[in-house]
Amino acid sequence: MNESTVRKRITILRENRVIKYYIQIDTSQIGLKTEASLGVDVEASKILPAGRKFTEIPGVRMVFHTSGEHDFWLVVWTTDRESLSRIVDKVSAVDGVVKVLPSVLVERILKKE
């Protein structure tokens, strides 16, 4: 297949949001040696304001409002466990937070392509 044809098809697929690109970062290469996920439960009447507050906390890289076991799933990157503890304290202090359950990521297992 001609290269220009492939490029045009990829461009159309991207414009129609059929394909998306994601970047995987090796956080240890930028000094962030501790990664964790936080399951966070929040009072029902304070869900949206709490979610907005989570996005403002340094170290919280992603905030997901979920329909699963927890109301929110937060992804945290930090330099060490002490920093993680401070972030957990800040998350816990957000108005309406009932429970925070941190899980430190021990090892990332990469998918073989």
TITI-797993 format. One record per residue (C-alpha): residue number from 1; z negated, y negated, x negated. Coordinates in nm, 2 decimals. Each point is the difference from the previous one (the first is absolute). Layout:
N
<NUM; <Z; Y; X>>
...
//
This chain:
113
<1; <0.00; 0.00; 0.00>>
<2; <0.08; -0.35; -0.12>>
<3; <-0.31; -0.20; -0.13>>
<4; <0.08; -0.30; 0.22>>
<5; <0.01; 0.22; 0.31>>
<6; <-0.34; 0.14; -0.08>>
<7; <-0.14; -0.35; -0.06>>
<8; <0.13; -0.12; 0.33>>
<9; <-0.15; 0.30; 0.18>>
<10; <-0.34; -0.06; -0.16>>
<11; <0.01; -0.37; 0.08>>
<12; <0.07; 0.08; 0.37>>
<13; <-0.27; 0.26; 0.01>>
<14; <-0.25; -0.25; -0.15>>
<15; <0.10; -0.28; 0.24>>
<16; <-0.04; 0.24; 0.29>>
<17; <-0.34; 0.11; -0.14>>
<18; <0.10; 0.36; -0.02>>
<19; <-0.10; 0.02; -0.36>>
<20; <-0.29; -0.18; -0.17>>
<21; <-0.12; -0.02; -0.36>>
<22; <-0.35; 0.05; -0.12>>
<23; <-0.15; -0.06; -0.34>>
<24; <-0.27; 0.22; -0.14>>
<25; <-0.22; -0.18; -0.25>>
<26; <-0.20; 0.17; -0.28>>
<27; <-0.31; -0.21; 0.05>>
<28; <-0.16; 0.12; -0.32>>
<29; <0.28; -0.18; -0.19>>
<30; <-0.12; -0.33; 0.14>>
<31; <-0.37; 0.05; -0.06>>
<32; <-0.09; 0.12; 0.35>>
<33; <-0.15; 0.34; -0.08>>
<34; <-0.18; 0.07; 0.33>>
<35; <0.19; 0.06; 0.32>>
<36; <-0.17; 0.07; 0.33>>
<37; <0.06; 0.03; 0.37>>
<38; <-0.25; -0.14; 0.24>>
<39; <-0.03; 0.13; 0.36>>
<40; <-0.15; -0.29; 0.19>>
<41; <-0.14; 0.01; 0.36>>
<42; <-0.03; -0.33; 0.19>>
<43; <-0.14; -0.11; 0.33>>
<44; <0.29; 0.01; 0.26>>
<45; <-0.03; -0.37; 0.09>>
<46; <0.04; -0.10; -0.37>>
<47; <0.29; 0.22; -0.11>>
<48; <0.26; -0.27; -0.06>>
<49; <-0.22; -0.27; -0.16>>
<50; <-0.15; 0.27; -0.23>>
<51; <0.35; 0.12; -0.10>>
<52; <0.10; -0.35; -0.10>>
<53; <-0.32; -0.05; -0.20>>
<54; <0.07; 0.33; -0.19>>
<55; <0.33; -0.14; -0.13>>
<56; <-0.18; -0.30; -0.16>>
<57; <-0.23; 0.22; -0.21>>
<58; <0.12; 0.01; -0.37>>
<59; <0.07; 0.36; -0.11>>
<60; <0.09; 0.11; 0.35>>
<61; <0.37; 0.08; -0.05>>
<62; <0.10; 0.14; 0.34>>
<63; <-0.16; -0.01; 0.35>>
<64; <0.11; 0.25; 0.27>>
<65; <-0.12; -0.01; 0.36>>
<66; <0.00; 0.36; 0.10>>
<67; <-0.04; 0.22; 0.30>>
<68; <-0.17; 0.27; -0.19>>
<69; <-0.36; 0.08; -0.10>>
<70; <-0.06; -0.36; -0.11>>
<71; <0.11; -0.34; 0.14>>
<72; <0.13; -0.11; -0.34>>
<73; <0.11; 0.16; -0.32>>
<74; <-0.02; -0.23; -0.31>>
<75; <0.16; 0.07; -0.34>>
<76; <-0.20; -0.15; -0.28>>
<77; <0.10; -0.04; -0.37>>
<78; <-0.27; -0.12; -0.24>>
<79; <-0.10; 0.01; -0.36>>
<80; <-0.30; 0.22; 0.03>>
<81; <-0.26; 0.16; 0.24>>
<82; <-0.23; -0.31; -0.02>>
<83; <0.29; -0.22; 0.12>>
<84; <0.07; 0.26; 0.28>>
<85; <-0.36; -0.02; 0.10>>
<86; <0.02; -0.38; 0.04>>
<87; <0.32; 0.03; 0.21>>
<88; <-0.17; 0.26; 0.22>>
<89; <-0.29; -0.25; 0.04>>
<90; <0.25; -0.28; 0.10>>
<91; <0.17; 0.23; 0.25>>
<92; <-0.33; 0.11; 0.15>>
<93; <-0.10; -0.37; 0.04>>
<94; <0.30; -0.08; 0.22>>
<95; <-0.12; -0.08; 0.36>>
<96; <0.03; 0.31; 0.22>>
<97; <0.01; 0.27; -0.27>>
<98; <-0.20; 0.30; 0.10>>
<99; <0.07; 0.24; -0.28>>
<100; <0.19; 0.02; -0.33>>
<101; <0.09; 0.34; -0.15>>
<102; <0.15; -0.03; -0.35>>
<103; <0.20; 0.28; -0.17>>
<104; <0.08; -0.05; -0.37>>
<105; <0.34; 0.13; -0.08>>
<106; <-0.04; 0.25; -0.29>>
<107; <0.36; 0.08; -0.08>>
<108; <0.34; -0.10; 0.12>>
<109; <0.23; 0.30; 0.03>>
<110; <0.36; -0.11; -0.02>>
<111; <0.27; 0.15; 0.20>>
<112; <0.27; 0.16; -0.20>>
<113; <0.35; -0.12; 0.09>>
//
